[in-house]
Amino acid sequence: MRIYRTFSIAAVVSTIVIGACFIGSVLKPDEVTAQNLVTCTPVVNTQPAKTDDPIAPAVSFDSLLSKMESESAALPAGFAESGTVARGQVAAYARDTADISEVSSRPSVQSTYPAAPAQASTSVAVASSSGGGSSGSTTPTSTPDSNNDVTRPVAGGGASPMLSKESLLTELRKLPPLPKVHYSWPLVPIFLSNEREIAYEAARITHALSLSGENVTEVAVDKFVAICAEVNKTNPAIPCFLGVNYSPWHWKFRPELGLGKAIPKEYNSNVFADPTYNDEIEQFALRMTLVKKWVEQSNQKYGANVKVGAILLDCERFERRLNDPSWNKAMGVAQNDIHVKAVEIFPGARIEWYDRGRRQGASEDYFNFTCYLADNAIMTGMSCSLYSPPDRTRMQKLFQATCDLADTYVINGMTPWKGLDVTPWVSLAWGYDWDLYRSDLNPGVPQPECYRSDWDYDLKYSRETGAELNSFTPPYDRAKVIIFFPQLFYKFGAPWYDLDSPWGKHFIEYCKGAAQTL
């Protein structure tokens, strides 16, 4: 998720977090000089990509960035403007980022996207909320938008019915397991304690429960292992795994910085020589080793063999810089040091890095490079954020564009990333509504007005998302696993989770769509 995350329990109750996590800001432009380089700067480009684009053949980032610098005079107005968009979850985390974009976008390779099977538009039966989370809370009645049939809140509308806790549990029990493993942003132990039956069904359906590697306790790990072990005793075709989320380079590596802040542009690659560099790696190794030890202890306790299936890494402290190969190389080394340590401790786990691929631009045919990729980074997969479920065409093209980037990206005359898996990070009842995009605010980047939480759009879009991502036909055969962001049963303003939210019914429809691929 493109946000620097800072863990803070106080964020749960602080209204400031709402502004920090969900309200983007437009920064004042900095003068571009040899000493003060643009970092992750959005390029203004509202036009569809041209098929004869001279940048169409993939090039290395360093070559591209050099081209951007040499042609800066020809770039659209606003190139030197640096912008950030803040978003995240009230529960605990926040992160900030800004885009680094190409001079122009490379068109996606033509392909046929697998269409969601025809289906009736009926959805699960719902009842007025009578349990789970903040019972009695309501969502405005929605109506189809005349432009794209995305449901939007109606001012002064009545309550939109939500699934009661009992109805939710009943519907979950009817669902078959998903065809692919679905990890998520970390769940809190209290969810497993207070809603154990629902947590069990979620684990059974998704084949995974994800925990926070930074702060999970031994007692909490035991709760996670216990539920996964219970699921696995039923001998499912796909066992239930643990996912371990971690945001490296946010905990010890603090040369004159506060947590969660991007490295200022005046710092050069020498910053990586700071003593806290090794402290950060040691902290990561310590936490991962503890999690591994606690999982093993709980497995012995329950006579189980629950495995850590994936390490989900969200490093957004470092951003590629224009014409600064020393910095960019050091950035890659820093990510690699974490990657190697993760593999060393969990040799059988997938290492999933967030945002290593393409990002959606203002036009559905325009895609940005993410600014966390480095040519020297260890690459075991790519990833992209599918955070606009109702915009089906945008999401399809974004996934394909990331596949294309992996297959055509050239380093030293070779395409070392060709054929890599592409992991989608997908949202439900949450995300960016590009129909609300205003190009005059922050070119090429979603603004606060684009962000929509508790987004109760037409359920058919969640069904279509589930059907597409869980298929095994190209290009979605490259999505070996899927990651939900935000976490399960997320609701804006809720401290950790809330069963009385649109997420549950959209998850059910997502699973129904996925079942059509079986």
Disulfide bonds with the S-S distance in Angstrom:
Cys40-Cys371 2.40
